[in-house]
């Protein structure tokens, strides 16, 4: 489905107005993305998550469980991995799979 210009403009406004305060963690990033996606009036909601998969102290299982619980409207999470570690890649693949998304690794 192609994004129409009004939808693109709304998406850009949403990103520009998204608050970024405090330290970022994978769990927090994903919860904030889901919160914004759930506010959009659409039949399909999608998050594109770009990451190395560095959990910065979070446990992969805890993050996956937390995201699963927070994803009440079944937002698809597509993942683009940028130079992930082996553990990061495993986590990102599972994140995409668990949330109906696809996993893509950028070539080095």
C-alpha positions in Angstrom: 0.0 0.0 0.0 1.5 3.3 -1.1 1.6 6.2 1.3 -0.4 9.2 0.0 1.0 12.7 0.5 -1.4 13.6 3.3 -0.5 10.5 5.3 3.2 11.2 4.7 2.8 14.8 6.0 0.9 13.5 9.1 3.6 11.0 9.8 6.3 13.7 9.6 4.3 16.0 11.9 4.0 13.2 14.4 7.7 12.5 14.3 8.6 16.2 14.6 6.3 16.5 17.7 7.4 13.3 19.4 9.0 14.1 22.8 12.4 12.8 23.4 13.4 13.2 27.0 15.6 11.2 29.3 17.8 8.2 28.5 16.7 5.9 25.6 16.4 2.2 26.0 15.2 -0.4 23.6 12.1 -1.0 25.8 11.3 2.6 26.1 11.9 3.3 22.4 9.5 0.5 21.4 6.8 1.5 23.9 6.9 5.1 22.7 6.6 3.9 19.1 3.7 1.7 19.9 2.0 4.5 21.8 2.2 6.8 18.8 1.2 4.1 16.4 -1.9 3.3 18.5 -3.0 6.9 18.4 -3.2 6.9 14.6 -6.6 6.3 13.0 -5.8 3.6 10.5 -6.8 0.1 9.7 -3.1 -1.0 9.6 -0.5 0.3 12.0 3.2 -0.2 11.4 6.4 0.7 13.2 9.8 0.6 11.4 12.5 0.0 14.0 16.1 0.8 13.0 18.6 -0.5 15.5 21.8 -2.3 16.2 19.9 -4.5 18.7 22.1 -3.3 21.7 19.8 -3.9 24.7 22.0 -1.7 27.0 21.3 -3.7 30.1 17.8 -4.9 29.3 17.1 -8.6 29.1 15.9 -9.7 25.6 13.1 -11.9 27.1 11.9 -9.1 29.3 11.8 -6.6 26.4 10.0 -9.1 24.1 7.4 -9.9 26.8 6.9 -6.2 27.6 6.4 -5.3 23.9 4.1 -8.2 23.4 1.9 -7.0 26.3 1.9 -3.4 25.1 1.1 -4.2 21.5 -2.7 -4.5 22.1 -3.7 -3.2 18.6 -1.3 -5.7 16.8 1.0 -3.0 15.3 3.4 -4.6 12.9 7.0 -4.0 13.8 9.4 -4.2 10.9 13.1 -4.2 11.8 16.1 -2.8 10.0 19.3 -4.0 11.6 22.4 -1.9 11.3 25.6 -3.7 12.1 24.1 -5.8 14.9 25.9 -8.1 17.2 25.0 -11.8 17.2 22.9 -11.3 20.3 21.4 -8.1 18.9 20.5 -9.8 15.6 18.8 -12.7 17.4 16.7 -10.2 19.5 15.8 -8.1 16.4 14.7 -11.2 14.4 12.5 -12.3 17.3 11.0 -8.8 17.7 10.0 -8.7 14.1 8.7 -12.2 14.0 6.7 -11.8 17.3 5.0 -8.7 15.9 4.1 -9.7 12.4 6.9 -7.7 10.8 9.9 -8.5 8.7 13.6 -8.4 9.5 16.1 -6.8 7.2 19.8 -6.5 7.8 21.7 -3.7 6.0 24.7 -5.0 4.1 28.1 -3.9 5.4 
